[in-house]
Amino acid sequence: MLFDPPKCMNCGREIEGDEQVYAKLRYPKRKGFTEIKVYLRNEASFLCEDCFEKRA
Ligand SMILES: [Zn+2]
């Protein structure tokens, strides 16, 4: 199954591989992160480093 690449919720820029990002997400009810990528894409909002630093 294909997913859209994650994007920064502030500027909309695609998050690149190996990039440092900040994620806001709900902690899962179930123990363990067996499907961490799926979980992040379903539940997380990302903020790229540039936007994070501008906000800080
Ligand atoms: Zn951004």
N, CA, C, O and the ligand as a Tripos MOL2 file, in Angstrom:
@<TRIPOS>MOLECULE
protein
  225   223    57     0     0
PROTEIN
NO_CHARGES

@<TRIPOS>ATOM
      1 N           0.8430   -1.1930    0.0000 N.3       1 MET1
      2 CA          0.0000    0.0000    0.0000 C.3       1 MET1
      3 C           0.8820    1.2470    0.0000 C.2       1 MET1
      4 O           1.8540    1.3420    0.7490 O.2       1 MET1
      5 N           0.5250    2.1810   -0.8420 N.am      2 LEU2
      6 CA          1.3300    3.4060   -0.9330 C.3       2 LEU2
      7 C           0.6990    4.5200   -0.1200 C.2       2 LEU2
      8 O          -0.5210    4.6210    0.0040 O.2       2 LEU2
      9 N           1.5630    5.3480    0.4260 N.am      3 PHE3
     10 CA          1.1080    6.5000    1.1880 C.3       3 PHE3
     11 C           1.6660    7.7590    0.5360 C.2       3 PHE3
     12 O           2.6830    7.7230   -0.1560 O.2       3 PHE3
     13 N           0.9870    8.8530    0.7690 N.am      4 ASP4
     14 CA          1.5850   10.1220    0.3800 C.3       4 ASP4
     15 C           2.7910   10.3690    1.2740 C.2       4 ASP4
     16 O           2.7940    9.9740    2.4400 O.2       4 ASP4
     17 N           3.7970   11.0110    0.7400 N.am      5 PRO5
     18 CA          4.9260   11.3200    1.6080 C.3       5 PRO5
     19 C           4.4920   12.3070    2.6930 C.2       5 PRO5
     20 O           3.6490   13.1690    2.4460 O.2       5 PRO5
     21 N           5.0580   12.1850    3.8790 N.am      6 PRO6
     22 CA          4.6820   13.0990    4.9430 C.3       6 PRO6
     23 C           5.0900   14.5250    4.6070 C.2       6 PRO6
     24 O           6.1180   14.7560    3.9700 O.2       6 PRO6
     25 N           4.2800   15.4710    5.0380 N.am      7 LYS7
     26 CA          4.5630   16.8790    4.7660 C.3       7 LYS7
     27 C           4.5440   17.6800    6.0540 C.2       7 LYS7
     28 O           3.8740   17.3330    7.0260 O.2       7 LYS7
     29 N           5.3020   18.7620    6.0230 N.am      8 CYS8
     30 CA          5.2980   19.6840    7.1510 C.3       8 CYS8
     31 C           3.9190   20.3300    7.2600 C.2       8 CYS8
     32 O           3.3840   20.8180    6.2650 O.2       8 CYS8
     33 N           3.3470   20.3370    8.4480 N.am      9 MET9
     34 CA          1.9970   20.8760    8.6110 C.3       9 MET9
     35 C           1.9820   22.3960    8.5390 C.2       9 MET9
     36 O           0.9130   22.9920    8.4120 O.2       9 MET9
     37 N           3.1300   23.0250    8.6170 N.am     10 ASN10
     38 CA          3.1880   24.4820    8.5730 C.3      10 ASN10
     39 C           3.4340   25.0020    7.1630 C.2      10 ASN10
     40 O           2.6710   25.8330    6.6710 O.2      10 ASN10
     41 N           4.4900   24.5240    6.5040 N.am     11 CYS11
     42 CA          4.8480   25.0560    5.1870 C.3      11 CYS11
     43 C           4.4540   24.1130    4.0540 C.2      11 CYS11
     44 O           4.4980   24.5090    2.8900 O.2      11 CYS11
     45 N           4.0740   22.8820    4.3660 N.am     12 GLY12
     46 CA          3.6340   21.9500    3.3420 C.3      12 GLY12
     47 C           4.7520   21.2770    2.5730 C.2      12 GLY12
     48 O           4.4920   20.5340    1.6260 O.2      12 GLY12
     49 N           5.9660   21.5200    2.9560 N.am     13 ARG13
     50 CA          7.0970   20.9100    2.2760 C.3      13 ARG13
     51 C           7.1600   19.4250    2.6100 C.2      13 ARG13
     52 O           6.9030   19.0190    3.7440 O.2      13 ARG13
     53 N           7.5070   18.6190    1.6060 N.am     14 GLU14
     54 CA          7.6430   17.1900    1.8620 C.3      14 GLU14
     55 C           8.8420   16.9240    2.7560 C.2      14 GLU14
     56 O           9.9110   17.5150    2.5980 O.2      14 GLU14
     57 N           8.6300   16.0250    3.6890 N.am     15 ILE15
     58 CA          9.7250   15.6370    4.5690 C.3      15 ILE15
     59 C          10.6290   14.6760    3.8100 C.2      15 ILE15
     60 O          10.1710   13.6690    3.2690 O.2      15 ILE15
     61 N          11.8910   14.9910    3.7760 N.am     16 GLU16
     62 CA         12.8360   14.1490    3.0570 C.3      16 GLU16
     63 C          13.4090   13.0790    3.9710 C.2      16 GLU16
     64 O          13.4390   13.2240    5.1930 O.2      16 GLU16
     65 N          13.8630   12.0020    3.3440 N.am     17 GLY17
     66 CA         14.4710   10.9230    4.1010 C.3      17 GLY17
     67 C          15.6740   11.4190    4.8740 C.2      17 GLY17
     68 O          16.4660   12.2150    4.3700 O.2      17 GLY17
     69 N          15.8020   10.9540    6.0770 N.am     18 ASP18
     70 CA         16.9320   11.2660    6.9400 C.3      18 ASP18
     71 C          16.8680   12.6840    7.5070 C.2      18 ASP18
     72 O          17.7840   13.1110    8.2110 O.2      18 ASP18
     73 N          15.7960   13.4140    7.2060 N.am     19 GLU19
     74 CA         15.6540   14.7660    7.7230 C.3      19 GLU19
     75 C          15.1920   14.7240    9.1830 C.2      19 GLU19
     76 O          14.4420   13.8350    9.5860 O.2      19 GLU19
     77 N          15.6490   15.6880    9.9510 N.am     20 GLN20
     78 CA         15.1780   15.7720   11.3290 C.3      20 GLN20
     79 C          13.8230   16.4610   11.3410 C.2      20 GLN20
     80 O          13.6760   17.5520   10.7890 O.2      20 GLN20
     81 N          12.8420   15.8420   11.9590 N.am     21 VAL21
     82 CA         11.5070   16.4270   12.0050 C.3      21 VAL21
     83 C          10.9540   16.3710   13.4270 C.2      21 VAL21
     84 O          11.4400   15.6400   14.2890 O.2      21 VAL21
     85 N           9.9300   17.1680   13.6250 N.am     22 TYR22
     86 CA          9.2240   17.1610   14.8970 C.3      22 TYR22
     87 C           7.8230   16.6480   14.6310 C.2      22 TYR22
     88 O           7.1450   17.1180   13.7170 O.2      22 TYR22
     89 N           7.3980   15.7040   15.4130 N.am     23 ALA23
     90 CA          6.1030   15.0820   15.1770 C.3      23 ALA23
     91 C           5.2140   15.2490   16.4030 C.2      23 ALA23
     92 O           5.6400   15.0910   17.5470 O.2      23 ALA23
     93 N           3.9660   15.5740   16.1100 N.am     24 LYS24
     94 CA          2.9580   15.6220   17.1600 C.3      24 LYS24
     95 C           2.0560   14.4230   16.9500 C.2      24 LYS24
     96 O           1.5000   14.2520   15.8660 O.2      24 LYS24
     97 N           1.9050   13.6070   17.9480 N.am     25 LEU25
     98 CA          1.0880   12.4170   17.7550 C.3      25 LEU25
     99 C           0.5080   11.9270   19.0660 C.2      25 LEU25
    100 O           0.9840   12.2380   20.1570 O.2      25 LEU25
    101 N          -0.5290   11.1560   18.9040 N.am     26 ARG26
    102 CA         -1.1460   10.5070   20.0480 C.3      26 ARG26
    103 C          -0.3740    9.2490   20.3860 C.2      26 ARG26
    104 O          -0.0350    8.4630   19.5010 O.2      26 ARG26
    105 N          -0.1030    9.0610   21.6280 N.am     27 TYR27
    106 CA          0.5830    7.8360   22.0270 C.3      27 TYR27
    107 C          -0.3770    6.6650   21.8500 C.2      27 TYR27
    108 O          -1.5370    6.7450   22.2540 O.2      27 TYR27
    109 N           0.1050    5.5750   21.2470 N.am     28 PRO28
    110 CA         -0.8080    4.4570   20.9700 C.3      28 PRO28
    111 C          -1.2980    3.7780   22.2400 C.2      28 PRO28
    112 O          -0.5960    3.7050   23.2490 O.2      28 PRO28
    113 N          -2.5200    3.2870   22.1540 N.am     29 LYS29
    114 CA         -3.0830    2.5700   23.2920 C.3      29 LYS29
    115 C          -2.3980    1.2230   23.4780 C.2      29 LYS29
    116 O          -2.1190    0.7790   24.5920 O.2      29 LYS29
    117 N          -2.1420    0.5980   22.3400 N.am     30 ARG30
    118 CA         -1.4940   -0.6990   22.4260 C.3      30 ARG30
    119 C          -0.0220   -0.5200   22.7520 C.2      30 ARG30
    120 O           0.5980    0.4790   22.3870 O.2      30 ARG30
    121 N           0.5130   -1.4890   23.4340 N.am     31 LYS31
    122 CA          1.9400   -1.4210   23.7490 C.3      31 LYS31
    123 C           2.7550   -1.7800   22.5240 C.2      31 LYS31
    124 O           2.3990   -2.6650   21.7460 O.2      31 LYS31
    125 N           3.8530   -1.0710   22.3760 N.am     32 GLY32
    126 CA          4.7740   -1.3980   21.2960 C.3      32 GLY32
    127 C           4.4510   -0.6750   20.0070 C.2      32 GLY32
    128 O           3.3000   -0.3280   19.7400 O.2      32 GLY32
    129 N           5.4690   -0.4560   19.2240 N.am     33 PHE33
    130 CA          5.3270    0.1680   17.9190 C.3      33 PHE33
    131 C           5.6560   -0.8680   16.8680 C.2      33 PHE33
    132 O           6.7480   -0.8600   16.3010 O.2      33 PHE33
    133 N           4.7310   -1.7480   16.6090 N.am     34 THR34
    134 CA          5.0300   -2.7980   15.6450 C.3      34 THR34
    135 C           5.0070   -2.2600   14.2200 C.2      34 THR34
    136 O           5.7580   -2.7230   13.3610 O.2      34 THR34
    137 N           4.1330   -1.2700   13.9720 N.am     35 GLU35
    138 CA          4.0300   -0.6940   12.6250 C.3      35 GLU35
    139 C           4.2470    0.8010   12.7390 C.2      35 GLU35
    140 O           3.3370    1.5980   12.5110 O.2      35 GLU35
    141 N           5.4490    1.1620   13.0890 N.am     36 ILE36
    142 CA          5.7200    2.5660   13.4070 C.3      36 ILE36
    143 C           5.4870    3.4950   12.2230 C.2      36 ILE36
    144 O           4.9670    4.5970   12.3970 O.2      36 ILE36
    145 N           5.8620    3.0680   11.0300 N.am     37 LYS37
    146 CA          5.6720    3.9390    9.8590 C.3      37 LYS37
    147 C           4.2000    4.1510    9.5620 C.2      37 LYS37
    148 O           3.7680    5.2660    9.2720 O.2      37 LYS37
    149 N           3.4450    3.0880    9.6340 N.am     38 VAL38
    150 CA          2.0080    3.1950    9.3890 C.3      38 VAL38
    151 C           1.3770    4.0710   10.4610 C.2      38 VAL38
    152 O           0.5470    4.9330   10.1750 O.2      38 VAL38
    153 N           1.7830    3.8360   11.6790 N.am     39 TYR39
    154 CA          1.2240    4.6120   12.7780 C.3      39 TYR39
    155 C           1.5190    6.1000   12.5940 C.2      39 TYR39
    156 O           0.6220    6.9330   12.7260 O.2      39 TYR39
    157 N           2.7490    6.4290   12.2940 N.am     40 LEU40
    158 CA          3.1190    7.8410   12.1290 C.3      40 LEU40
    159 C           2.3230    8.4880   11.0020 C.2      40 LEU40
    160 O           1.8700    9.6260   11.1250 O.2      40 LEU40
    161 N           2.1590    7.7670    9.9230 N.am     41 ARG41
    162 CA          1.4620    8.3650    8.7810 C.3      41 ARG41
    163 C          -0.0170    8.5320    9.0510 C.2      41 ARG41
    164 O          -0.6580    9.4300    8.5050 O.2      41 ARG41
    165 N          -0.5480    7.6890    9.8750 N.am     42 ASN42
    166 CA         -1.9640    7.8220   10.1920 C.3      42 ASN42
    167 C          -2.2290    8.8440   11.2850 C.2      42 ASN42
    168 O          -3.2490    9.5320   11.2700 O.2      42 ASN42
    169 N          -1.3170    8.9380   12.2210 N.am     43 GLU43
    170 CA         -1.6180    9.6850   13.4410 C.3      43 GLU43
    171 C          -0.7950   10.9440   13.6480 C.2      43 GLU43
    172 O          -1.1860   11.8120   14.4290 O.2      43 GLU43
    173 N           0.3340   11.0620   12.9680 N.am     44 ALA44
    174 CA          1.2520   12.1340   13.3280 C.3      44 ALA44
    175 C           1.1130   13.3480   12.4230 C.2      44 ALA44
    176 O           0.7870   13.2310   11.2410 O.2      44 ALA44
    177 N           1.3660   14.5150   13.0010 N.am     45 SER45
    178 CA          1.5410   15.7310   12.2280 C.3      45 SER45
    179 C           3.0080   16.1170   12.3410 C.2      45 SER45
    180 O           3.5800   16.1100   13.4310 O.2      45 SER45
    181 N           3.6110   16.4510   11.2100 N.am     46 PHE46
    182 CA          5.0430   16.7330   11.2160 C.3      46 PHE46
    183 C           5.3220   18.2190   11.0580 C.2      46 PHE46
    184 O           4.5640   18.9590   10.4320 O.2      46 PHE46
    185 N           6.4180   18.6190   11.6400 N.am     47 LEU47
    186 CA          6.8960   19.9890   11.5020 C.3      47 LEU47
    187 C           8.3640   19.8950   11.1220 C.2      47 LEU47
    188 O           9.1520   19.2470   11.8120 O.2      47 LEU47
    189 N           8.7320   20.5480   10.0140 N.am     48 CYS48
    190 CA         10.1300   20.4800    9.6070 C.3      48 CYS48
    191 C          10.9830   21.3360   10.5400 C.2      48 CYS48
    192 O          10.4740   22.1540   11.3050 O.2      48 CYS48
    193 N          12.2600   21.1270   10.4550 N.am     49 GLU49
    194 CA         13.1600   21.7950   11.3950 C.3      49 GLU49
    195 C          13.1300   23.3100   11.2180 C.2      49 GLU49
    196 O          13.1850   24.0530   12.1980 O.2      49 GLU49
    197 N          13.0440   23.7680    9.9780 N.am     50 ASP50
    198 CA         12.9990   25.2140    9.7330 C.3      50 ASP50
    199 C          11.8120   25.8500   10.4400 C.2      50 ASP50
    200 O          11.9560   26.8590   11.1290 O.2      50 ASP50
    201 N          10.6540   25.2600   10.2670 N.am     51 CYS51
    202 CA          9.4470   25.8210   10.8720 C.3      51 CYS51
    203 C           9.5060   25.7250   12.3880 C.2      51 CYS51
    204 O           9.0500   26.6280   13.0890 O.2      51 CYS51
    205 N          10.0550   24.6600   12.8820 N.am     52 PHE52
    206 CA         10.1670   24.5120   14.3220 C.3      52 PHE52
    207 C          11.0340   25.6140   14.8960 C.2      52 PHE52
    208 O          10.7200   26.1750   15.9450 O.2      52 PHE52
    209 N          12.1200   25.9230   14.2150 N.am     53 GLU53
    210 CA         13.0310   26.9570   14.7190 C.3      53 GLU53
    211 C          12.4110   28.3400   14.6000 C.2      53 GLU53
    212 O          12.6510   29.2040   15.4430 O.2      53 GLU53
    213 N          11.6210   28.5530   13.5630 N.am     54 LYS54
    214 CA         10.9510   29.8550   13.4320 C.3      54 LYS54
    215 C           9.9320   30.0600   14.5320 C.2      54 LYS54
    216 O           9.7580   31.1670   15.0420 O.2      54 LYS54
    217 N           9.2600   28.9780   14.8900 N.am     55 ARG55
    218 CA          8.2560   29.0960   15.9420 C.3      55 ARG55
    219 C           8.8660   29.2610   17.3190 C.2      55 ARG55
    220 O           8.3020   29.9170   18.1950 O.2      55 ARG55
    221 N          10.0240   28.6550   17.4920 N.am     56 ALA56
    222 CA         10.6240   28.6330   18.8290 C.3      56 ALA56
    223 C          11.0570   30.0330   19.2720 C.2      56 ALA56
    224 O          11.5810   30.1970   20.3740 O.2      56 ALA56
    225 ZN          7.9650   23.5210    7.4460 Zn       57 ZN57
@<TRIPOS>BOND
     1     1     2 1
     2     2     3 1
     3     3     4 2
     4     3     5 am
     5     5     6 1
     6     6     7 1
     7     7     8 2
     8     7     9 am
     9     9    10 1
    10    10    11 1
    11    11    12 2
    12    11    13 am
    13    13    14 1
    14    14    15 1
    15    15    16 2
    16    15    17 am
    17    17    18 1
    18    18    19 1
    19    19    20 2
    20    19    21 am
    21    21    22 1
    22    22    23 1
    23    23    24 2
    24    23    25 am
    25    25    26 1
    26    26    27 1
    27    27    28 2
    28    27    29 am
    29    29    30 1
    30    30    31 1
    31    31    32 2
    32    31    33 am
    33    33    34 1
    34    34    35 1
    35    35    36 2
    36    35    37 am
    37    37    38 1
    38    38    39 1
    39    39    40 2
    40    39    41 am
    41    41    42 1
    42    42    43 1
    43    43    44 2
    44    43    45 am
    45    45    46 1
    46    46    47 1
    47    47    48 2
    48    47    49 am
    49    49    50 1
    50    50    51 1
    51    51    52 2
    52    51    53 am
    53    53    54 1
    54    54    55 1
    55    55    56 2
    56    55    57 am
    57    57    58 1
    58    58    59 1
    59    59    60 2
    60    59    61 am
    61    61    62 1
    62    62    63 1
    63    63    64 2
    64    63    65 am
    65    65    66 1
    66    66    67 1
    67    67    68 2
    68    67    69 am
    69    69    70 1
    70    70    71 1
    71    71    72 2
    72    71    73 am
    73    73    74 1
    74    74    75 1
    75    75    76 2
    76    75    77 am
    77    77    78 1
    78    78    79 1
    79    79    80 2
    80    79    81 am
    81    81    82 1
    82    82    83 1
    83    83    84 2
    84    83    85 am
    85    85    86 1
    86    86    87 1
    87    87    88 2
    88    87    89 am
    89    89    90 1
    90    90    91 1
    91    91    92 2
    92    91    93 am
    93    93    94 1
    94    94    95 1
    95    95    96 2
    96    95    97 am
    97    97    98 1
    98    98    99 1
    99    99   100 2
   100    99   101 am
   101   101   102 1
   102   102   103 1
   103   103   104 2
   104   103   105 am
   105   105   106 1
   106   106   107 1
   107   107   108 2
   108   107   109 am
   109   109   110 1
   110   110   111 1
   111   111   112 2
   112   111   113 am
   113   113   114 1
   114   114   115 1
   115   115   116 2
   116   115   117 am
   117   117   118 1
   118   118   119 1
   119   119   120 2
   120   119   121 am
   121   121   122 1
   122   122   123 1
   123   123   124 2
   124   123   125 am
   125   125   126 1
   126   126   127 1
   127   127   128 2
   128   127   129 am
   129   129   130 1
   130   130   131 1
   131   131   132 2
   132   131   133 am
   133   133   134 1
   134   134   135 1
   135   135   136 2
   136   135   137 am
   137   137   138 1
   138   138   139 1
   139   139   140 2
   140   139   141 am
   141   141   142 1
   142   142   143 1
   143   143   144 2
   144   143   145 am
   145   145   146 1
   146   146   147 1
   147   147   148 2
   148   147   149 am
   149   149   150 1
   150   150   151 1
   151   151   152 2
   152   151   153 am
   153   153   154 1
   154   154   155 1
   155   155   156 2
   156   155   157 am
   157   157   158 1
   158   158   159 1
   159   159   160 2
   160   159   161 am
   161   161   162 1
   162   162   163 1
   163   163   164 2
   164   163   165 am
   165   165   166 1
   166   166   167 1
   167   167   168 2
   168   167   169 am
   169   169   170 1
   170   170   171 1
   171   171   172 2
   172   171   173 am
   173   173   174 1
   174   174   175 1
   175   175   176 2
   176   175   177 am
   177   177   178 1
   178   178   179 1
   179   179   180 2
   180   179   181 am
   181   181   182 1
   182   182   183 1
   183   183   184 2
   184   183   185 am
   185   185   186 1
   186   186   187 1
   187   187   188 2
   188   187   189 am
   189   189   190 1
   190   190   191 1
   191   191   192 2
   192   191   193 am
   193   193   194 1
   194   194   195 1
   195   195   196 2
   196   195   197 am
   197   197   198 1
   198   198   199 1
   199   199   200 2
   200   199   201 am
   201   201   202 1
   202   202   203 1
   203   203   204 2
   204   203   205 am
   205   205   206 1
   206   206   207 1
   207   207   208 2
   208   207   209 am
   209   209   210 1
   210   210   211 1
   211   211   212 2
   212   211   213 am
   213   213   214 1
   214   214   215 1
   215   215   216 2
   216   215   217 am
   217   217   218 1
   218   218   219 1
   219   219   220 2
   220   219   221 am
   221   221   222 1
   222   222   223 1
   223   223   224 2
@<TRIPOS>SUBSTRUCTURE
     1 MET1         2 RESIDUE 1 A MET
     2 LEU2         6 RESIDUE 1 A LEU
     3 PHE3        10 RESIDUE 1 A PHE
     4 ASP4        14 RESIDUE 1 A ASP
     5 PRO5        18 RESIDUE 1 A PRO
     6 PRO6        22 RESIDUE 1 A PRO
     7 LYS7        26 RESIDUE 1 A LYS
     8 CYS8        30 RESIDUE 1 A CYS
     9 MET9        34 RESIDUE 1 A MET
    10 ASN10       38 RESIDUE 1 A ASN
    11 CYS11       42 RESIDUE 1 A CYS
    12 GLY12       46 RESIDUE 1 A GLY
    13 ARG13       50 RESIDUE 1 A ARG
    14 GLU14       54 RESIDUE 1 A GLU
    15 ILE15       58 RESIDUE 1 A ILE
    16 GLU16       62 RESIDUE 1 A GLU
    17 GLY17       66 RESIDUE 1 A GLY
    18 ASP18       70 RESIDUE 1 A ASP
    19 GLU19       74 RESIDUE 1 A GLU
    20 GLN20       78 RESIDUE 1 A GLN
    21 VAL21       82 RESIDUE 1 A VAL
    22 TYR22       86 RESIDUE 1 A TYR
    23 ALA23       90 RESIDUE 1 A ALA
    24 LYS24       94 RESIDUE 1 A LYS
    25 LEU25       98 RESIDUE 1 A LEU
    26 ARG26      102 RESIDUE 1 A ARG
    27 TYR27      106 RESIDUE 1 A TYR
    28 PRO28      110 RESIDUE 1 A PRO
    29 LYS29      114 RESIDUE 1 A LYS
    30 ARG30      118 RESIDUE 1 A ARG
    31 LYS31      122 RESIDUE 1 A LYS
    32 GLY32      126 RESIDUE 1 A GLY
    33 PHE33      130 RESIDUE 1 A PHE
    34 THR34      134 RESIDUE 1 A THR
    35 GLU35      138 RESIDUE 1 A GLU
    36 ILE36      142 RESIDUE 1 A ILE
    37 LYS37      146 RESIDUE 1 A LYS
    38 VAL38      150 RESIDUE 1 A VAL
    39 TYR39      154 RESIDUE 1 A TYR
    40 LEU40      158 RESIDUE 1 A LEU
    41 ARG41      162 RESIDUE 1 A ARG
    42 ASN42      166 RESIDUE 1 A ASN
    43 GLU43      170 RESIDUE 1 A GLU
    44 ALA44      174 RESIDUE 1 A ALA
    45 SER45      178 RESIDUE 1 A SER
    46 PHE46      182 RESIDUE 1 A PHE
    47 LEU47      186 RESIDUE 1 A LEU
    48 CYS48      190 RESIDUE 1 A CYS
    49 GLU49      194 RESIDUE 1 A GLU
    50 ASP50      198 RESIDUE 1 A ASP
    51 CYS51      202 RESIDUE 1 A CYS
    52 PHE52      206 RESIDUE 1 A PHE
    53 GLU53      210 RESIDUE 1 A GLU
    54 LYS54      214 RESIDUE 1 A LYS
    55 ARG55      218 RESIDUE 1 A ARG
    56 ALA56      222 RESIDUE 1 A ALA
    57 ZN57       225 GROUP 0 **** ****
